Amino acid sequence: MPSEPIIRLERVSQHYTEGAETRQVLREASVSFVAGDVLAVHGRSGIGKCTLLNPAAGIDSPPGGQAGVAGAR
């Protein structure tokens, strides 16, 4: 039986504004990880890998959605 997630991202959204343009990087992304999970994130440069992982690590707070580690938000 799987244990409770220690990292959870729920409906996380993130955008960046550059001049007059707004770039949507994440749109309501949800993912959770339990202790012992192994994760690999793969993709071309600029696709949003770090943007997804920064809230999971507590580096950034997403403007949309929720991110939590070990039950804290």
C-alpha positions in Angstrom: 0.0 0.0 0.0 1.5 3.4 -1.0 2.3 5.9 1.8 1.1 9.5 1.9 2.9 11.9 -0.5 5.8 13.9 1.1 5.8 16.3 -1.8 2.5 17.5 -3.5 1.9 20.1 -6.2 -1.8 20.7 -6.8 -3.0 22.7 -9.9 0.2 24.7 -10.0 0.3 27.5 -12.6 3.1 29.9 -13.4 3.6 32.6 -16.0 6.3 35.1 -16.8 5.9 38.5 -18.3 8.5 39.8 -20.7 7.8 43.2 -22.0 4.3 43.2 -23.5 4.2 39.4 -23.7 3.0 36.9 -21.0 4.3 33.4 -21.3 2.3 30.6 -19.6 4.9 28.1 -18.4 2.7 25.8 -16.2 -1.0 25.4 -16.4 -2.6 23.6 -13.5 0.1 20.9 -13.2 -0.5 18.4 -10.4 2.0 15.7 -9.2 2.8 14.0 -5.9 5.7 11.9 -4.7 6.0 9.4 -1.8 9.1 8.6 0.1 11.5 6.5 -2.0 10.2 7.7 -5.3 12.9 8.3 -7.9 12.2 11.2 -10.3 13.7 12.2 -13.7 12.5 15.3 -15.5 13.5 15.4 -19.1 12.8 18.0 -21.8 14.3 20.7 -24.0 15.6 23.9 -22.6 12.9 26.4 -21.6 10.0 23.9 -21.3 9.4 24.4 -17.5 11.4 21.7 -15.7 12.9 24.1 -13.1 9.6 26.0 -12.9 7.9 22.8 -11.9 10.6 21.6 -9.4 11.2 25.0 -7.7 7.9 25.0 -5.8 8.4 21.3 -4.9 11.8 22.2 -3.3 10.3 25.3 -1.6 12.4 27.7 -3.6 9.4 29.5 -5.2 5.7 29.9 -4.3 3.5 29.4 -7.3 1.1 32.3 -8.1 -1.6 29.7 -8.8 -2.2 26.4 -7.1 -0.6 24.9 -4.0 2.7 23.3 -3.2 3.5 21.4 0.0 6.3 19.3 1.5 5.5 16.8 4.2 2.0 18.2 4.8 3.1 21.9 5.1 1.9 24.5 2.5 
